[in-house]
Amino acid sequence: MTDWITTPVDARVLRGALDVEATEHGVLPHRLPARARRQFPDGYLAMVEAQPSGVRVAFRTGATAVELDVLPTKTVYPGAPATPEGLYDLVVDGRLTGRTTVTGGNVRTVDMTTGSMETTPGPPGTARFSGLPAGAKDVEIWLPHRETVELRALRTDAPVEPLPDRGRRVWLHHGSSISHGSNAAGPTEIWPAVAAARGGVELVNLGLGGNALLDPFVARALRDTPADLISIKIGINLVNTDLMRLRAFVPAVHGFLDTIREGRPEVPLLVVSPILCPIQEDTPGPLAPDFSGRQLSFRALGDPAERALGKLTLNVIREELARITAQRAAEDPNLHYLDGRTLYGEADFAELPLPDALHPDTAAHRRIGERFAEHAFHAKGAFAADND
């Protein structure tokens, strides 16, 4: 029998969360602060910000066995293929050494055509890892990026302590479902996690599925969160929601950047435009799910001629972001721009097509993360260490 030591799960052993809420089942990590969560009526955003993409339980220990009791909430979409079980990735001293799933949990049913949601309660479960190497080591359990996870208890067969400060820079990133990790197999395989590992930085991921929409409360969260590096990936959600026209988009981008600069005036700030997405390169939104094939896909409902009326497309957004950042960089030398097609372009689409016409798969996530690291963290990149 194992002599277990129970450690409270709280902010001391959590990384990548901006807030931790006490619930009747344990604690729930949030990726937006409480103030921001009071400012949006959208139940879908409430769901995705509580999905712990990039959040990990992190500690230093000599333990060889670890258990994490959790209550997951898993999401199903009627008419779409079943979502794979969420993975818990075990990283020891920076290396992925194990992964597991947790059965049971609540089930949230989301109607993609109406946005309605219904949750069916279920039992908690346990993520178990054994056979860890002996001796003191840094341990991280990366939580599933597509499931809400209430954390109930952490057990180990040796004492734990919070991870020491390794002097790594904090990278704060905001983006869409692609940054959130849609279609990546596991939480360490989403492209921001791949890029963070290659860049040797601590990730705080504010990739919010369907909700990179230039919301002021997100800009304030970026402004108020301590970070050494900030990036924002703007575009795809603005097009596929058909949220605004060009007249509103340009000042909204300026306002978003102004807010960030109010609190982080000199932090390297990288603006990234959309990766290639052929269905919306020159066709406006809105976007709609398509259930007619063997698997879920998406299609754009707009008319390319509507671009003349101010409707947004990905090419329009890239042109404007390049212009806006060039204009502002004249007075803000720490502001940078990266064309998203540098990360995933036409040749990449031919080799690694988007399975649902919108989101990259695991292999494409890896390529995007590696390319981002090459461009951002190299000696002359926006996030080069000697630029700080």
C-alpha positions as CSV (number, residue, x, y, z in Angstrom):
1,M,0.0,0.0,0.0
2,T,1.2,3.5,-0.8
3,D,1.5,6.1,2.0
4,W,-0.1,9.0,0.2
5,I,0.5,12.6,1.1
6,T,-2.3,15.0,0.1
7,T,-1.5,18.5,-1.0
8,P,-4.1,21.2,-1.4
9,V,-4.6,22.2,-5.0
10,D,-4.4,26.0,-5.1
11,A,-2.6,28.9,-6.9
12,R,0.7,27.8,-5.5
13,V,0.7,24.6,-7.6
14,L,-1.1,26.0,-10.6
15,R,0.5,27.7,-13.6
16,G,-1.2,29.2,-16.7
17,A,-4.4,30.2,-14.8
18,L,-5.4,33.8,-14.1
19,D,-7.9,33.0,-11.4
20,V,-8.9,30.0,-9.3
21,E,-12.5,29.6,-8.1
22,A,-13.5,27.5,-5.2
23,T,-16.5,25.2,-6.1
24,E,-18.4,22.5,-4.2
25,H,-16.2,19.9,-5.9
26,G,-12.8,21.5,-5.4
27,V,-11.2,24.3,-7.4
28,L,-11.8,25.5,-11.0
29,P,-9.0,27.2,-12.9
30,H,-10.0,30.1,-15.0
31,R,-8.2,31.7,-17.9
32,L,-10.0,35.1,-17.5
33,P,-10.2,37.0,-14.3
34,A,-13.5,37.3,-12.3
35,R,-14.0,40.9,-13.5
36,A,-13.8,39.9,-17.1
37,R,-16.2,37.0,-16.5
38,R,-18.8,39.4,-15.2
39,Q,-18.8,41.3,-18.5
40,F,-19.9,38.8,-21.1
41,P,-23.3,37.2,-21.5
42,D,-22.1,34.4,-23.8
43,G,-22.3,30.9,-22.3
44,Y,-20.0,29.5,-24.9
45,L,-17.2,32.0,-23.8
46,A,-17.8,31.0,-20.2
47,M,-17.3,27.4,-21.2
48,V,-14.1,27.9,-23.2
49,E,-12.3,30.2,-20.8
50,A,-12.8,27.6,-18.1
51,Q,-11.3,24.9,-20.3
52,P,-7.7,24.8,-19.0
53,S,-5.7,25.1,-22.2
54,G,-2.1,25.6,-21.2
55,V,-2.9,25.2,-17.4
56,R,-0.9,22.7,-15.5
57,V,-0.5,21.5,-11.9
58,A,3.2,22.1,-11.3
59,F,5.4,21.2,-8.3
60,R,8.8,19.8,-7.3
61,T,8.9,16.4,-5.6
62,G,10.8,13.2,-5.1
63,A,7.6,11.2,-5.7
64,T,7.4,8.2,-8.0
65,A,3.6,8.0,-8.0
66,V,1.1,10.8,-8.4
67,E,-2.7,10.9,-8.4
68,L,-4.9,13.8,-9.2
69,D,-8.6,13.6,-8.4
70,V,-10.8,15.6,-10.8
71,L,-14.3,16.2,-11.9
72,P,-14.2,16.8,-15.7
73,T,-16.9,18.2,-17.8
74,K,-16.8,16.8,-21.3
75,T,-18.4,18.4,-24.3
76,V,-20.4,16.6,-27.0
77,Y,-21.8,18.2,-30.2
78,P,-24.9,16.3,-31.6
79,G,-24.4,15.5,-35.3
80,A,-20.6,15.7,-35.0
81,P,-18.1,12.9,-34.4
82,A,-17.5,12.0,-30.7
83,T,-14.8,14.2,-29.1
84,P,-11.8,12.1,-27.9
85,E,-11.3,11.7,-24.2
86,G,-9.3,14.6,-22.8
87,L,-5.6,13.8,-22.1
88,Y,-3.6,14.5,-19.0
89,D,0.0,14.9,-20.0
90,L,2.8,14.3,-17.4
91,V,5.9,16.4,-18.0
92,V,9.0,15.6,-15.9
93,D,11.9,18.0,-16.0
94,G,10.6,19.4,-19.3
95,R,10.0,16.0,-21.0
96,L,6.7,14.3,-21.8
97,T,6.9,11.1,-19.9
98,G,3.3,9.9,-19.6
99,R,-0.4,10.6,-20.4
100,T,-3.7,9.3,-19.3
101,T,-7.4,9.9,-19.4
102,V,-10.1,10.1,-16.8
103,T,-13.4,8.3,-17.2
104,G,-16.7,9.6,-15.9
105,G,-17.4,13.3,-15.3
106,N,-20.2,15.6,-16.4
107,V,-21.4,15.7,-20.0
108,R,-22.2,19.1,-21.6
109,T,-24.2,18.9,-24.8
110,V,-23.9,21.8,-27.1
111,D,-26.1,22.4,-30.1
112,M,-23.9,24.0,-32.7
113,T,-26.8,25.4,-34.6
114,T,-28.5,27.2,-31.7
115,G,-25.7,27.5,-29.1
116,S,-27.9,25.9,-26.4
117,M,-26.2,23.9,-23.7
118,E,-27.4,21.2,-21.3
119,T,-25.2,19.5,-18.7
120,T,-25.7,16.0,-17.3
121,P,-24.0,15.3,-14.0
122,G,-21.4,12.5,-13.7
123,P,-18.9,11.0,-11.2
124,P,-15.4,12.3,-10.5
125,G,-12.3,10.3,-11.5
126,T,-8.6,10.1,-11.0
127,A,-5.6,10.7,-13.2
128,R,-2.8,8.3,-12.1
129,F,0.9,8.2,-12.9
130,S,3.4,5.8,-11.5
131,G,7.0,4.8,-12.2
132,L,8.3,8.4,-12.1
133,P,12.1,8.5,-11.8
134,A,13.5,8.7,-8.3
135,G,15.0,11.9,-6.9
136,A,13.9,15.5,-6.9
137,K,12.4,16.7,-10.1
138,D,10.0,19.3,-11.6
139,V,6.6,17.7,-12.4
140,E,3.8,19.2,-14.4
141,I,0.4,17.7,-15.2
142,W,-1.0,19.5,-18.2
143,L,-4.8,19.5,-18.0
144,P,-7.0,18.6,-21.0
145,H,-7.4,21.6,-23.2
146,R,-11.0,20.8,-24.3
147,E,-12.6,19.8,-21.0
148,T,-13.5,21.8,-18.0
149,V,-11.7,20.3,-15.0
150,E,-12.5,20.8,-11.3
151,L,-9.5,19.8,-9.2
152,R,-10.3,17.9,-6.1
153,A,-7.1,16.5,-4.6
154,L,-3.4,15.9,-5.4
155,R,-1.7,12.9,-3.8
156,T,1.9,11.8,-4.0
157,D,4.1,9.3,-2.3
158,A,6.6,12.0,-1.2
159,P,6.2,15.6,-0.2
160,V,5.7,18.4,-2.8
161,E,6.7,22.0,-2.9
162,P,5.9,24.8,-5.4
163,L,8.2,24.9,-8.4
164,P,11.1,27.3,-7.8
165,D,11.5,30.3,-10.1
166,R,13.8,29.1,-12.9
167,G,14.1,32.6,-14.4
168,R,12.1,31.7,-17.5
169,R,10.2,34.6,-19.2
170,V,6.4,34.5,-19.1
171,W,4.8,34.5,-22.6
172,L,1.1,35.7,-22.6
173,H,-0.7,34.7,-25.8
174,H,-4.3,35.4,-27.0
175,G,-6.0,33.9,-30.0
176,S,-8.8,31.8,-31.4
177,S,-9.7,28.1,-31.2
178,I,-6.6,27.4,-33.1
179,S,-4.5,28.9,-30.3
180,H,-6.9,27.2,-27.8
181,G,-5.8,23.9,-29.4
182,S,-8.8,22.6,-31.4
183,N,-8.0,19.3,-33.1
184,A,-4.7,18.8,-31.4
185,A,-4.5,15.4,-29.7
186,G,-3.1,16.5,-26.3
187,P,-2.5,19.6,-24.2
188,T,1.3,19.6,-24.8
189,E,0.6,19.3,-28.5
190,I,-1.3,22.6,-29.0
191,W,0.9,25.0,-31.0
192,P,1.4,27.5,-28.2
193,A,2.7,24.7,-25.9
194,V,5.0,23.5,-28.7
195,A,6.4,27.0,-29.2
196,A,6.8,27.7,-25.5
197,A,8.8,24.5,-25.0
198,R,11.1,25.4,-27.9
199,G,11.4,29.0,-26.7
200,G,12.1,28.0,-23.1
201,V,9.3,30.3,-21.7
202,E,6.4,29.9,-19.3
203,L,3.1,29.9,-21.2
204,V,-0.1,31.7,-20.2
205,N,-2.6,30.8,-23.0
206,L,-5.6,33.0,-23.5
207,G,-6.6,31.2,-26.7
208,L,-10.4,31.3,-26.5
209,G,-12.3,29.0,-28.9
210,G,-14.5,31.2,-31.1
211,N,-13.8,34.3,-29.0
212,A,-10.8,36.2,-30.3
213,L,-13.1,39.1,-30.9
214,L,-11.1,42.2,-29.7
215,D,-13.2,42.3,-26.5
216,P,-12.2,45.1,-24.2
217,F,-12.2,42.8,-21.1
218,V,-9.6,40.5,-22.8
219,A,-7.4,43.5,-23.6
220,R,-7.6,44.5,-19.9
221,A,-6.7,41.0,-18.9
222,L,-3.7,41.2,-21.1
223,R,-2.8,44.6,-19.7
224,D,-3.1,43.5,-16.1
225,T,-1.4,40.1,-16.3
226,P,2.4,40.2,-15.5
227,A,4.2,39.0,-18.6
228,D,7.6,39.5,-20.3
229,L,6.2,38.8,-23.8
230,I,2.8,39.2,-25.3
231,S,1.3,38.1,-28.6
232,I,-2.2,38.4,-30.1
233,K,-3.5,36.4,-33.0
234,I,-6.3,38.3,-34.6
235,G,-8.7,37.6,-37.5
236,I,-10.3,34.3,-38.0
237,N,-13.1,34.7,-35.4
238,L,-13.9,38.2,-36.6
239,V,-14.5,36.8,-40.1
240,N,-16.4,33.6,-39.2
241,T,-18.7,35.4,-36.8
242,D,-19.3,38.3,-39.2
243,L,-19.0,40.5,-36.1
244,M,-18.0,43.8,-37.5
245,R,-17.2,45.7,-40.7
246,L,-13.9,47.4,-41.7
247,R,-15.0,50.7,-40.2
248,A,-15.3,49.2,-36.7
249,F,-12.4,46.8,-37.1
250,V,-9.6,49.4,-37.5
251,P,-10.4,51.5,-34.4
252,A,-11.1,48.3,-32.4
253,V,-7.6,47.0,-33.2
254,H,-6.1,50.4,-32.1
255,G,-8.2,50.4,-29.0
256,F,-7.1,46.8,-28.1
257,L,-3.4,47.7,-28.5
258,D,-3.9,51.0,-26.7
259,T,-5.3,49.1,-23.7
260,I,-2.4,46.6,-23.6
261,R,0.1,49.5,-23.8
262,E,-1.5,51.3,-20.9
263,G,-0.1,48.7,-18.5
264,R,2.7,47.1,-20.6
265,P,4.2,50.0,-22.6
266,E,7.5,48.4,-23.4
267,V,6.9,44.6,-23.4
268,P,7.6,43.0,-26.8
269,L,4.2,42.8,-28.4
270,L,3.7,40.6,-31.5
271,V,0.6,40.9,-33.6
272,V,-0.1,37.8,-35.7
273,S,-2.5,37.6,-38.6
274,P,-4.5,34.5,-39.5
275,I,-3.0,31.3,-40.9
276,L,-4.2,30.2,-44.3
277,C,-7.8,29.1,-44.3
278,P,-9.0,28.9,-47.9
279,I,-12.8,29.0,-47.2
280,Q,-12.4,32.5,-45.8
281,E,-9.4,34.0,-47.6
282,D,-11.7,36.1,-49.8
283,T,-15.2,35.1,-48.6
284,P,-16.8,36.8,-45.7
285,G,-18.7,35.1,-42.9
286,P,-20.7,34.0,-41.2
287,L,-19.4,30.5,-40.9
288,A,-21.7,27.5,-40.5
289,P,-21.2,23.8,-39.6
290,D,-21.7,21.4,-42.4
291,F,-22.9,17.9,-41.4
292,S,-23.5,16.7,-45.0
293,G,-20.2,14.7,-45.2
294,R,-18.7,11.9,-43.3
295,Q,-17.2,14.3,-40.8
296,L,-18.0,17.7,-39.5
297,S,-16.7,20.6,-41.7
298,F,-17.4,24.3,-42.0
299,R,-18.4,26.5,-44.9
300,A,-18.6,30.3,-45.3
301,L,-22.0,31.8,-46.1
302,G,-20.9,35.2,-47.2
303,D,-20.5,36.6,-50.7
304,P,-17.0,37.8,-51.9
305,A,-18.6,40.8,-53.5
306,E,-19.6,42.0,-50.0
307,R,-16.0,42.9,-49.4
308,A,-16.7,46.2,-51.2
309,L,-19.3,47.0,-48.6
310,G,-16.8,46.6,-45.8
311,K,-17.2,43.0,-44.8
312,L,-14.1,41.4,-43.5
313,T,-12.1,38.5,-45.1
314,L,-8.8,37.1,-44.0
315,N,-6.9,38.9,-46.7
316,V,-8.6,42.2,-45.7
317,I,-7.6,41.6,-42.1
318,R,-4.0,40.8,-43.0
319,E,-3.7,44.0,-45.0
320,E,-5.0,46.1,-42.2
321,L,-3.0,44.5,-39.5
322,A,0.2,45.0,-41.4
323,R,-0.7,48.6,-42.1
324,I,-1.7,49.3,-38.5
325,T,1.3,47.7,-36.9
326,A,3.7,49.5,-39.3
327,Q,2.0,52.8,-38.5
328,R,2.2,52.3,-34.7
329,A,5.7,50.8,-34.8
330,A,7.1,54.2,-35.8
331,E,6.5,55.2,-32.2
332,D,6.5,51.8,-30.6
333,P,9.7,49.9,-31.5
334,N,8.6,46.9,-29.4
335,L,5.6,46.3,-31.6
336,H,6.0,43.6,-34.3
337,Y,3.9,41.9,-37.0
338,L,3.9,38.4,-38.3
339,D,1.9,37.2,-41.2
340,G,0.1,34.0,-40.1
341,R,0.7,32.4,-43.5
342,T,4.4,32.2,-42.5
343,L,3.3,29.7,-39.9
344,Y,0.9,27.8,-42.2
345,G,0.5,28.7,-45.8
346,E,-0.4,27.2,-49.2
347,A,2.3,24.5,-49.2
348,D,1.4,23.5,-45.7
349,F,-2.3,23.2,-46.6
350,A,-1.4,21.0,-49.5
351,E,0.6,18.7,-47.2
352,L,-1.4,19.0,-44.0
353,P,-4.9,20.1,-45.0
354,L,-7.4,21.3,-42.3
355,P,-9.5,18.3,-41.5
356,D,-12.7,20.3,-41.0
357,A,-11.7,23.2,-43.3
358,L,-11.0,25.4,-40.3
359,H,-8.7,23.8,-37.7
360,P,-5.3,22.3,-38.0
361,D,-4.6,18.7,-36.8
362,T,-1.9,17.6,-34.4
363,A,0.9,17.5,-37.1
364,A,-0.1,21.0,-38.3
365,H,-0.1,22.3,-34.7
366,R,3.4,21.1,-34.3
367,R,4.5,22.8,-37.5
368,I,2.9,26.1,-36.5
369,G,4.5,26.0,-33.0
370,E,7.9,25.2,-34.4
371,R,7.6,27.9,-37.0
372,F,6.4,30.4,-34.4
373,A,9.4,29.6,-32.2
374,E,11.8,30.0,-35.2
375,H,10.4,33.4,-36.0
376,A,9.7,34.8,-32.6
377,F,12.5,33.4,-30.4
378,H,15.5,33.4,-32.8
379,A,18.3,36.0,-32.4
380,K,16.5,38.7,-34.4
381,G,12.9,37.8,-33.6
382,A,10.4,39.8,-31.7
383,F,10.9,37.7,-28.6
384,A,14.7,37.3,-28.7
385,A,16.2,37.3,-25.2
386,D,18.5,40.2,-25.9
387,N,15.6,42.4,-27.0
388,D,14.2,42.6,-23.5
